[in-house]
């Protein structure tokens, strides 16, 4: 597709068709990414409760990798979409190249540091004495794959930011399918245990990385990532971090929140750690679909904002909230009713895990529809370049509200405090975002009015 055609597509296609067109492959990409963890959790849970807990402990490590990768990816991606909206291809190419190679380098640094300190790291992440050996076996392989995981995030978002969501989906889907096939083969067929699950993940991620490289650099219709386009300047990194840091806070705080959750659950034994681990995977799987939809909305909002089509930005905002709320409300009802059966898929022979996890899941289902508004508001700030508000919004769920909740509630209510902390934090996050969004809506309306008046003044009399 020629760039002029893409500009027309992003600025003239009806919003009700454009967002689903970009969002559906993006949702598939995010769900497949989540399946990496879901598949590992399912197959590793067959080994035992302690092994299931280890995947939960190492989820914090995966969140660290995602924090690095998605920070650079979202920061460069939102700038790419706004640049292309202004028809400034050279700036988009510079940011894409700088973001990609920076992410790979930072992933390499994390791998070296983590492998050198693996024993201390898993204990810090909340592993008990019985969980720690499994966590080390799993975590060391995940760290080896950190560089290409971080690079994949940037490639994936860069493709989506140009409207090439289907191409990004192909790379992620191939890796996800391969991971599902390799997990049981390596864990049980080759008797590699939990290490097999981690090896399956990093092999699958590497395959995705190669496919995304090919889709980006060797197929026409997207900007190329070239080493010669790197620009190590304060200006470029400022642009990347301005809209990327909110993702860092969101992902980084997700990692910290997971650590606090594991530590809070550990006094109640391995079943409690395994229960919150399984619940987190299920909610994150659902959350991934919402994030995928939101990331389909972001390039539409950013592109049209760059093109000064503010009415389309408002239309996209309202449409996205409506669709996401309906979707999450339906899922919330289903998961609430069938919570024990859903949990039983992972640990059918451990009634204590099912009991704790079912209660935790049901509490979170009560506030699940509120995520739609919170996520779309957060992504609106991020895609339009409102760095401070995006940072506050992205820090709320896992940081501003959850960490205090998980520190205080278990002391007051015991295990029930562990089970309810996230749901309470999610409700408070919704209320915060309601107060933050009024200024954005007012500003978009004013800019739209100014643009309309300007167009009328330039019309021939």
One Martini backbone bead per residue (centre of mass of N, CA, C, O) as a GRO file, in nm:
protein
  461
    1UNK     BB    1   0.094   0.037   0.024
    2UNK     BB    2   0.072   0.351  -0.013
    3UNK     BB    3   0.112   0.626   0.174
    4UNK     BB    4  -0.137   0.784   0.068
    5UNK     BB    5  -0.335   0.554   0.117
    6UNK     BB    6  -0.287   0.534   0.422
    7UNK     BB    7  -0.378   0.816   0.494
    8UNK     BB    8  -0.665   0.778   0.395
    9UNK     BB    9  -0.739   0.540   0.573
   10UNK     BB   10  -0.680   0.686   0.860
   11UNK     BB   11  -0.871   0.964   0.783
   12UNK     BB   12  -1.152   0.824   0.628
   13UNK     BB   13  -1.226   0.584   0.760
   14UNK     BB   14  -1.449   0.456   0.939
   15UNK     BB   15  -1.425   0.398   1.270
   16UNK     BB   16  -1.602   0.128   1.281
   17UNK     BB   17  -1.379  -0.003   1.078
   18UNK     BB   18  -1.085   0.074   1.153
   19UNK     BB   19  -1.043  -0.034   1.439
   20UNK     BB   20  -1.110  -0.333   1.385
   21UNK     BB   21  -0.897  -0.374   1.163
   22UNK     BB   22  -0.659  -0.324   1.371
   23UNK     BB   23  -0.752  -0.475   1.640
   24UNK     BB   24  -0.782  -0.774   1.576
   25UNK     BB   25  -0.480  -0.843   1.523
   26UNK     BB   26  -0.392  -0.721   1.796
   27UNK     BB   27  -0.546  -0.908   1.981
   28UNK     BB   28  -0.413  -1.164   1.882
   29UNK     BB   29  -0.128  -1.083   1.963
   30UNK     BB   30  -0.187  -1.049   2.271
   31UNK     BB   31  -0.299  -1.333   2.321
   32UNK     BB   32  -0.049  -1.484   2.230
   33UNK     BB   33   0.137  -1.360   2.437
   34UNK     BB   34  -0.031  -1.471   2.678
   35UNK     BB   35  -0.002  -1.776   2.602
   36UNK     BB   36   0.277  -1.823   2.697
   37UNK     BB   37   0.186  -1.818   2.998
   38UNK     BB   38  -0.059  -2.006   2.990
   39UNK     BB   39   0.085  -2.259   2.889
   40UNK     BB   40   0.291  -2.277   3.113
   41UNK     BB   41   0.089  -2.293   3.345
   42UNK     BB   42  -0.057  -2.547   3.258
   43UNK     BB   43   0.186  -2.752   3.225
   44UNK     BB   44   0.332  -2.692   3.498
   45UNK     BB   45   0.088  -2.767   3.686
   46UNK     BB   46   0.130  -3.082   3.637
   47UNK     BB   47   0.377  -3.107   3.827
   48UNK     BB   48   0.290  -2.874   4.049
   49UNK     BB   49   0.244  -2.632   4.285
   50UNK     BB   50   0.535  -2.515   4.294
   51UNK     BB   51   0.563  -2.479   3.987
   52UNK     BB   52   0.325  -2.285   3.957
   53UNK     BB   53   0.452  -2.069   4.143
   54UNK     BB   54   0.707  -2.012   3.968
   55UNK     BB   55   0.562  -1.874   3.733
   56UNK     BB   56   0.465  -1.639   3.910
   57UNK     BB   57   0.740  -1.534   3.991
   58UNK     BB   58   0.845  -1.504   3.682
   59UNK     BB   59   0.644  -1.287   3.595
   60UNK     BB   60   0.812  -1.051   3.699
   61UNK     BB   61   1.037  -1.092   3.490
   62UNK     BB   62   0.862  -1.057   3.238
   63UNK     BB   63   0.774  -0.768   3.318
   64UNK     BB   64   1.053  -0.644   3.287
   65UNK     BB   65   1.088  -0.701   2.988
   66UNK     BB   66   0.827  -0.554   2.903
   67UNK     BB   67   0.902  -0.277   3.015
   68UNK     BB   68   1.130  -0.230   2.818
   69UNK     BB   69   1.001  -0.298   2.543
   70UNK     BB   70   0.731  -0.121   2.566
   71UNK     BB   71   0.854   0.150   2.617
   72UNK     BB   72   0.999   0.175   2.344
   73UNK     BB   73   0.762   0.094   2.162
   74UNK     BB   74   0.547   0.309   2.245
   75UNK     BB   75   0.721   0.560   2.208
   76UNK     BB   76   0.787   0.509   1.904
   77UNK     BB   77   0.500   0.445   1.794
   78UNK     BB   78   0.355   0.716   1.851
   79UNK     BB   79   0.556   0.883   1.682
   80UNK     BB   80   0.512   0.743   1.414
   81UNK     BB   81   0.208   0.807   1.378
   82UNK     BB   82   0.237   1.118   1.393
   83UNK     BB   83   0.440   1.148   1.160
   84UNK     BB   84   0.261   1.018   0.938
   85UNK     BB   85   0.032   1.226   0.974
   86UNK     BB   86   0.255   1.452   0.873
   87UNK     BB   87   0.442   1.316   0.653
   88UNK     BB   88   0.714   1.211   0.833
   89UNK     BB   89   0.926   0.964   0.753
   90UNK     BB   90   1.211   1.021   0.868
   91UNK     BB   91   1.137   1.032   1.168
   92UNK     BB   92   1.021   0.745   1.183
   93UNK     BB   93   1.287   0.596   1.109
   94UNK     BB   94   1.464   0.699   1.341
   95UNK     BB   95   1.291   0.594   1.578
   96UNK     BB   96   1.278   0.296   1.502
   97UNK     BB   97   1.584   0.235   1.511
   98UNK     BB   98   1.648   0.340   1.794
   99UNK     BB   99   1.444   0.163   1.949
  100UNK     BB  100   1.538  -0.119   1.868
  101UNK     BB  101   1.846  -0.113   1.957
  102UNK     BB  102   1.790  -0.030   2.248
  103UNK     BB  103   1.620  -0.274   2.338
  104UNK     BB  104   1.831  -0.495   2.288
  105UNK     BB  105   2.047  -0.382   2.480
  106UNK     BB  106   1.874  -0.383   2.743
  107UNK     BB  107   1.817  -0.689   2.736
  108UNK     BB  108   2.115  -0.771   2.769
  109UNK     BB  109   2.164  -0.641   3.044
  110UNK     BB  110   1.948  -0.801   3.198
  111UNK     BB  111   2.064  -1.082   3.144
  112UNK     BB  112   2.338  -1.050   3.282
  113UNK     BB  113   2.238  -0.964   3.562
  114UNK     BB  114   2.037  -1.201   3.619
  115UNK     BB  115   2.234  -1.446   3.589
  116UNK     BB  116   2.435  -1.350   3.814
  117UNK     BB  117   2.157  -1.316   4.027
  118UNK     BB  118   1.948  -1.563   4.043
  119UNK     BB  119   1.925  -1.644   4.344
  120UNK     BB  120   1.836  -1.363   4.455
  121UNK     BB  121   1.606  -1.298   4.259
  122UNK     BB  122   1.386  -1.517   4.336
  123UNK     BB  123   1.359  -1.423   4.628
  124UNK     BB  124   1.277  -1.131   4.567
  125UNK     BB  125   1.013  -1.234   4.396
  126UNK     BB  126   0.883  -1.466   4.622
  127UNK     BB  127   1.024  -1.726   4.685
  128UNK     BB  128   1.024  -2.015   4.817
  129UNK     BB  129   1.201  -2.289   4.901
  130UNK     BB  130   1.025  -2.478   4.704
  131UNK     BB  131   1.018  -2.274   4.451
  132UNK     BB  132   1.310  -2.175   4.373
  133UNK     BB  133   1.420  -2.405   4.185
  134UNK     BB  134   1.207  -2.356   3.964
  135UNK     BB  135   1.260  -2.053   3.917
  136UNK     BB  136   1.551  -2.086   3.814
  137UNK     BB  137   1.502  -2.277   3.573
  138UNK     BB  138   1.315  -2.072   3.428
  139UNK     BB  139   1.460  -1.785   3.443
  140UNK     BB  140   1.732  -1.829   3.286
  141UNK     BB  141   1.598  -1.862   3.004
  142UNK     BB  142   1.441  -1.597   2.990
  143UNK     BB  143   1.696  -1.417   2.998
  144UNK     BB  144   1.824  -1.511   2.731
  145UNK     BB  145   1.560  -1.389   2.562
  146UNK     BB  146   1.546  -1.075   2.614
  147UNK     BB  147   1.655  -0.931   2.357
  148UNK     BB  148   1.438  -1.045   2.146
  149UNK     BB  149   1.191  -0.960   2.302
  150UNK     BB  150   1.235  -0.654   2.295
  151UNK     BB  151   1.253  -0.632   1.984
  152UNK     BB  152   0.967  -0.741   1.920
  153UNK     BB  153   0.801  -0.515   2.043
  154UNK     BB  154   0.895  -0.293   1.848
  155UNK     BB  155   0.813  -0.427   1.581
  156UNK     BB  156   0.514  -0.464   1.643
  157UNK     BB  157   0.441  -0.161   1.696
  158UNK     BB  158   0.552  -0.039   1.434
  159UNK     BB  159   0.353  -0.181   1.248
  160UNK     BB  160   0.089  -0.077   1.380
  161UNK     BB  161   0.152   0.237   1.349
  162UNK     BB  162   0.111   0.192   1.017
  163UNK     BB  163  -0.136  -0.033   0.984
  164UNK     BB  164   0.025  -0.336   1.016
  165UNK     BB  165  -0.133  -0.561   1.195
  166UNK     BB  166  -0.115  -0.830   1.038
  167UNK     BB  167   0.191  -0.860   1.037
  168UNK     BB  168   0.229  -0.868   1.344
  169UNK     BB  169   0.049  -1.118   1.391
  170UNK     BB  170   0.211  -1.338   1.242
  171UNK     BB  171   0.457  -1.348   1.432
  172UNK     BB  172   0.311  -1.403   1.702
  173UNK     BB  173   0.145  -1.654   1.619
  174UNK     BB  174   0.372  -1.846   1.546
  175UNK     BB  175   0.497  -1.850   1.831
  176UNK     BB  176   0.247  -1.946   1.992
  177UNK     BB  177   0.204  -2.218   1.853
  178UNK     BB  178   0.487  -2.329   1.909
  179UNK     BB  179   0.467  -2.322   2.219
  180UNK     BB  180   0.232  -2.527   2.249
  181UNK     BB  181   0.396  -2.761   2.122
  182UNK     BB  182   0.666  -2.753   2.298
  183UNK     BB  183   0.586  -2.783   2.590
  184UNK     BB  184   0.507  -3.092   2.613
  185UNK     BB  185   0.759  -3.200   2.469
  186UNK     BB  186   0.976  -3.090   2.676
  187UNK     BB  187   0.852  -3.158   2.954
  188UNK     BB  188   0.766  -3.473   2.884
  189UNK     BB  189   0.913  -3.600   2.638
  190UNK     BB  190   1.217  -3.485   2.758
  191UNK     BB  191   1.220  -3.438   3.070
  192UNK     BB  192   1.257  -3.100   3.149
  193UNK     BB  193   1.035  -2.962   3.268
  194UNK     BB  194   1.042  -2.631   3.344
  195UNK     BB  195   1.269  -2.576   3.138
  196UNK     BB  196   1.102  -2.649   2.885
  197UNK     BB  197   0.911  -2.407   2.899
  198UNK     BB  198   1.129  -2.187   2.863
  199UNK     BB  199   1.252  -2.287   2.598
  200UNK     BB  200   0.993  -2.268   2.435
  201UNK     BB  201   0.963  -1.962   2.465
  202UNK     BB  202   1.240  -1.862   2.337
  203UNK     BB  203   1.203  -1.998   2.065
  204UNK     BB  204   0.934  -1.863   1.988
  205UNK     BB  205   1.036  -1.571   2.012
  206UNK     BB  206   1.253  -1.597   1.790
  207UNK     BB  207   1.066  -1.657   1.557
  208UNK     BB  208   0.909  -1.394   1.577
  209UNK     BB  209   1.148  -1.205   1.532
  210UNK     BB  210   1.217  -1.297   1.243
  211UNK     BB  211   0.942  -1.236   1.114
  212UNK     BB  212   0.935  -0.931   1.187
  213UNK     BB  213   1.186  -0.853   1.029
  214UNK     BB  214   1.078  -0.934   0.753
  215UNK     BB  215   0.818  -0.757   0.758
  216UNK     BB  216   0.984  -0.486   0.783
  217UNK     BB  217   1.249  -0.513   0.564
  218UNK     BB  218   1.126  -0.725   0.307
  219UNK     BB  219   0.846  -0.565   0.288
  220UNK     BB  220   0.633  -0.380   0.146
  221UNK     BB  221   0.479  -0.097   0.335
  222UNK     BB  222   0.728  -0.017   0.529
  223UNK     BB  223   0.934   0.089   0.744
  224UNK     BB  224   1.275   0.083   0.793
  225UNK     BB  225   1.533  -0.088   0.977
  226UNK     BB  226   1.832   0.097   1.028
  227UNK     BB  227   2.142   0.158   1.148
  228UNK     BB  228   2.178   0.442   0.991
  229UNK     BB  229   1.911   0.571   1.156
  230UNK     BB  230   2.046   0.628   1.402
  231UNK     BB  231   1.972   0.858   1.693
  232UNK     BB  232   2.179   0.974   1.953
  233UNK     BB  233   1.951   1.177   2.096
  234UNK     BB  234   1.776   1.372   2.305
  235UNK     BB  235   1.531   1.419   2.125
  236UNK     BB  236   1.454   1.123   2.067
  237UNK     BB  237   1.441   1.018   2.363
  238UNK     BB  238   1.229   1.218   2.454
  239UNK     BB  239   1.005   1.111   2.268
  240UNK     BB  240   1.004   0.820   2.369
  241UNK     BB  241   0.968   0.881   2.684
  242UNK     BB  242   0.714   1.057   2.694
  243UNK     BB  243   0.528   0.791   2.593
  244UNK     BB  244   0.686   0.541   2.736
  245UNK     BB  245   0.686   0.571   3.051
  246UNK     BB  246   0.397   0.480   3.116
  247UNK     BB  247   0.464   0.186   3.045
  248UNK     BB  248   0.685   0.145   3.251
  249UNK     BB  249   0.509   0.191   3.496
  250UNK     BB  250   0.304  -0.026   3.436
  251UNK     BB  251   0.506  -0.269   3.406
  252UNK     BB  252   0.683  -0.221   3.654
  253UNK     BB  253   0.446  -0.231   3.858
  254UNK     BB  254   0.360  -0.516   3.785
  255UNK     BB  255   0.615  -0.644   3.893
  256UNK     BB  256   0.599  -0.533   4.182
  257UNK     BB  257   0.313  -0.641   4.244
  258UNK     BB  258   0.388  -0.940   4.214
  259UNK     BB  259   0.583  -0.947   4.447
  260UNK     BB  260   0.388  -0.855   4.671
  261UNK     BB  261   0.186  -1.085   4.625
  262UNK     BB  262   0.373  -1.323   4.686
  263UNK     BB  263   0.452  -1.230   4.971
  264UNK     BB  264   0.156  -1.219   5.085
  265UNK     BB  265   0.095  -1.534   5.015
  266UNK     BB  266   0.326  -1.714   5.147
  267UNK     BB  267   0.209  -1.759   5.447
  268UNK     BB  268  -0.025  -1.960   5.302
  269UNK     BB  269   0.139  -2.100   5.091
  270UNK     BB  270   0.163  -2.254   4.787
  271UNK     BB  271  -0.142  -2.241   4.713
  272UNK     BB  272  -0.158  -1.928   4.719
  273UNK     BB  273   0.056  -1.867   4.507
  274UNK     BB  274  -0.078  -2.036   4.283
  275UNK     BB  275  -0.353  -1.889   4.283
  276UNK     BB  276  -0.253  -1.600   4.208
  277UNK     BB  277  -0.113  -1.690   3.952
  278UNK     BB  278  -0.357  -1.800   3.795
  279UNK     BB  279  -0.535  -1.549   3.815
  280UNK     BB  280  -0.343  -1.356   3.672
  281UNK     BB  281  -0.348  -1.504   3.398
  282UNK     BB  282  -0.649  -1.475   3.340
  283UNK     BB  283  -0.670  -1.167   3.358
  284UNK     BB  284  -0.439  -1.108   3.152
  285UNK     BB  285  -0.579  -1.235   2.914
  286UNK     BB  286  -0.811  -1.036   2.914
  287UNK     BB  287  -0.635  -0.777   2.918
  288UNK     BB  288  -0.502  -0.830   2.641
  289UNK     BB  289  -0.751  -0.774   2.472
  290UNK     BB  290  -0.778  -0.480   2.563
  291UNK     BB  291  -0.497  -0.385   2.479
  292UNK     BB  292  -0.532  -0.461   2.182
  293UNK     BB  293  -0.763  -0.267   2.129
  294UNK     BB  294  -0.613  -0.011   2.223
  295UNK     BB  295  -0.377  -0.050   2.005
  296UNK     BB  296  -0.582   0.000   1.772
  297UNK     BB  297  -0.659   0.293   1.864
  298UNK     BB  298  -0.392   0.459   1.885
  299UNK     BB  299  -0.314   0.510   1.579
  300UNK     BB  300  -0.577   0.656   1.516
  301UNK     BB  301  -0.543   0.887   1.716
  302UNK     BB  302  -0.253   0.982   1.639
  303UNK     BB  303  -0.292   1.028   1.336
  304UNK     BB  304  -0.537   1.233   1.360
  305UNK     BB  305  -0.393   1.434   1.538
  306UNK     BB  306  -0.165   1.498   1.332
  307UNK     BB  307  -0.406   1.576   1.111
  308UNK     BB  308  -0.631   1.749   1.266
  309UNK     BB  309  -0.871   1.521   1.345
  310UNK     BB  310  -1.056   1.561   1.625
  311UNK     BB  311  -1.330   1.426   1.576
  312UNK     BB  312  -1.210   1.139   1.531
  313UNK     BB  313  -1.088   1.107   1.808
  314UNK     BB  314  -1.355   1.119   1.966
  315UNK     BB  315  -1.495   0.886   1.821
  316UNK     BB  316  -1.284   0.670   1.897
  317UNK     BB  317  -1.313   0.693   2.202
  318UNK     BB  318  -1.615   0.617   2.231
  319UNK     BB  319  -1.613   0.350   2.078
  320UNK     BB  320  -1.402   0.197   2.254
  321UNK     BB  321  -1.550   0.205   2.524
  322UNK     BB  322  -1.808   0.060   2.442
  323UNK     BB  323  -1.690  -0.209   2.338
  324UNK     BB  324  -1.516  -0.285   2.589
  325UNK     BB  325  -1.744  -0.292   2.802
  326UNK     BB  326  -1.914  -0.517   2.678
  327UNK     BB  327  -1.696  -0.735   2.673
  328UNK     BB  328  -1.621  -0.736   2.985
  329UNK     BB  329  -1.900  -0.797   3.095
  330UNK     BB  330  -1.930  -1.077   2.974
  331UNK     BB  331  -1.674  -1.205   3.100
  332UNK     BB  332  -1.741  -1.151   3.397
  333UNK     BB  333  -1.987  -1.336   3.413
  334UNK     BB  334  -1.856  -1.601   3.328
  335UNK     BB  335  -1.624  -1.614   3.542
  336UNK     BB  336  -1.802  -1.599   3.793
  337UNK     BB  337  -1.969  -1.860   3.747
  338UNK     BB  338  -1.694  -2.047   3.642
  339UNK     BB  339  -1.441  -2.034   3.829
  340UNK     BB  340  -1.376  -2.329   3.928
  341UNK     BB  341  -1.346  -2.447   3.638
  342UNK     BB  342  -1.122  -2.264   3.540
  343UNK     BB  343  -0.916  -2.341   3.762
  344UNK     BB  344  -0.931  -2.658   3.717
  345UNK     BB  345  -0.758  -2.668   3.458
  346UNK     BB  346  -0.486  -2.639   3.630
  347UNK     BB  347  -0.592  -2.758   3.948
  348UNK     BB  348  -0.795  -3.018   4.001
  349UNK     BB  349  -0.628  -3.164   4.266
  350UNK     BB  350  -0.651  -2.865   4.422
  351UNK     BB  351  -0.876  -2.733   4.637
  352UNK     BB  352  -0.726  -2.486   4.759
  353UNK     BB  353  -0.663  -2.341   4.498
  354UNK     BB  354  -0.956  -2.318   4.398
  355UNK     BB  355  -1.069  -2.155   4.635
  356UNK     BB  356  -0.883  -1.905   4.623
  357UNK     BB  357  -0.900  -1.838   4.315
  358UNK     BB  358  -1.208  -1.800   4.292
  359UNK     BB  359  -1.233  -1.560   4.480
  360UNK     BB  360  -1.035  -1.374   4.335
  361UNK     BB  361  -1.177  -1.374   4.057
  362UNK     BB  362  -1.457  -1.264   4.151
  363UNK     BB  363  -1.364  -0.993   4.253
  364UNK     BB  364  -1.251  -0.900   3.968
  365UNK     BB  365  -1.520  -0.927   3.805
  366UNK     BB  366  -1.675  -0.682   3.938
  367UNK     BB  367  -1.447  -0.470   3.785
  368UNK     BB  368  -1.387  -0.533   3.482
  369UNK     BB  369  -1.548  -0.308   3.316
  370UNK     BB  370  -1.364  -0.062   3.418
  371UNK     BB  371  -1.114  -0.108   3.235
  372UNK     BB  372  -1.202   0.025   2.974
  373UNK     BB  373  -1.183   0.320   3.059
  374UNK     BB  374  -0.893   0.324   3.176
  375UNK     BB  375  -0.736   0.231   2.920
  376UNK     BB  376  -0.836   0.440   2.709
  377UNK     BB  377  -0.744   0.688   2.862
  378UNK     BB  378  -0.447   0.617   2.881
  379UNK     BB  379  -0.404   0.584   2.564
  380UNK     BB  380  -0.479   0.870   2.493
  381UNK     BB  381  -0.252   1.017   2.634
  382UNK     BB  382  -0.023   0.861   2.490
  383UNK     BB  383  -0.095   0.908   2.178
  384UNK     BB  384  -0.112   1.245   2.223
  385UNK     BB  385   0.130   1.336   2.442
  386UNK     BB  386   0.031   1.308   2.759
  387UNK     BB  387   0.259   1.228   2.977
  388UNK     BB  388   0.163   1.288   3.271
  389UNK     BB  389  -0.121   1.161   3.260
  390UNK     BB  390  -0.022   0.884   3.165
  391UNK     BB  391   0.147   0.825   3.415
  392UNK     BB  392  -0.076   0.833   3.624
  393UNK     BB  393  -0.268   0.625   3.493
  394UNK     BB  394  -0.048   0.386   3.475
  395UNK     BB  395   0.017   0.389   3.800
  396UNK     BB  396  -0.246   0.317   3.955
  397UNK     BB  397  -0.316   0.011   3.959
  398UNK     BB  398  -0.010  -0.107   4.057
  399UNK     BB  399   0.067   0.144   4.252
  400UNK     BB  400  -0.105   0.367   4.400
  401UNK     BB  401  -0.315   0.126   4.498
  402UNK     BB  402  -0.205  -0.170   4.525
  403UNK     BB  403   0.041  -0.162   4.713
  404UNK     BB  404  -0.108  -0.053   4.961
  405UNK     BB  405  -0.322  -0.279   4.969
  406UNK     BB  406  -0.117  -0.529   5.000
  407UNK     BB  407   0.004  -0.410   5.273
  408UNK     BB  408  -0.274  -0.375   5.444
  409UNK     BB  409  -0.509  -0.590   5.412
  410UNK     BB  410  -0.373  -0.856   5.526
  411UNK     BB  411  -0.347  -0.735   5.818
  412UNK     BB  412  -0.669  -0.711   5.852
  413UNK     BB  413  -0.786  -0.990   5.660
  414UNK     BB  414  -0.578  -1.159   5.539
  415UNK     BB  415  -0.649  -1.349   5.273
  416UNK     BB  416  -0.875  -1.154   5.183
  417UNK     BB  417  -0.679  -0.920   5.123
  418UNK     BB  418  -0.541  -1.062   4.885
  419UNK     BB  419  -0.806  -1.114   4.711
  420UNK     BB  420  -0.903  -0.782   4.709
  421UNK     BB  421  -0.682  -0.573   4.624
  422UNK     BB  422  -0.721  -0.546   4.312
  423UNK     BB  423  -1.019  -0.463   4.302
  424UNK     BB  424  -0.988  -0.202   4.463
  425UNK     BB  425  -0.778  -0.070   4.276
  426UNK     BB  426  -0.959  -0.066   4.019
  427UNK     BB  427  -1.181   0.122   4.129
  428UNK     BB  428  -0.991   0.366   4.191
  429UNK     BB  429  -0.884   0.401   3.903
  430UNK     BB  430  -1.148   0.483   3.772
  431UNK     BB  431  -1.195   0.744   3.937
  432UNK     BB  432  -0.939   0.887   3.844
  433UNK     BB  433  -0.998   0.886   3.531
  434UNK     BB  434  -1.250   1.061   3.543
  435UNK     BB  435  -1.092   1.320   3.636
  436UNK     BB  436  -0.873   1.331   3.393
  437UNK     BB  437  -1.058   1.346   3.116
  438UNK     BB  438  -1.190   1.630   3.098
  439UNK     BB  439  -0.954   1.795   2.975
  440UNK     BB  440  -0.930   1.639   2.709
  441UNK     BB  441  -1.213   1.685   2.597
  442UNK     BB  442  -1.203   1.992   2.596
  443UNK     BB  443  -0.954   2.024   2.408
  444UNK     BB  444  -1.066   1.876   2.158
  445UNK     BB  445  -1.305   2.063   2.114
  446UNK     BB  446  -1.142   2.324   2.074
  447UNK     BB  447  -0.966   2.225   1.834
  448UNK     BB  448  -1.202   2.161   1.647
  449UNK     BB  449  -1.321   2.447   1.635
  450UNK     BB  450  -1.067   2.587   1.526
  451UNK     BB  451  -1.044   2.418   1.265
  452UNK     BB  452  -1.322   2.493   1.148
  453UNK     BB  453  -1.278   2.800   1.139
  454UNK     BB  454  -1.027   2.791   0.956
  455UNK     BB  455  -1.167   2.658   0.711
  456UNK     BB  456  -1.382   2.881   0.667
  457UNK     BB  457  -1.178   3.120   0.615
  458UNK     BB  458  -1.046   2.958   0.350
  459UNK     BB  459  -1.291   2.990   0.201
  460UNK     BB  460  -1.451   3.084  -0.066
  461UNK     BB  461  -1.674   3.362  -0.130
   0.00000   0.00000   0.00000
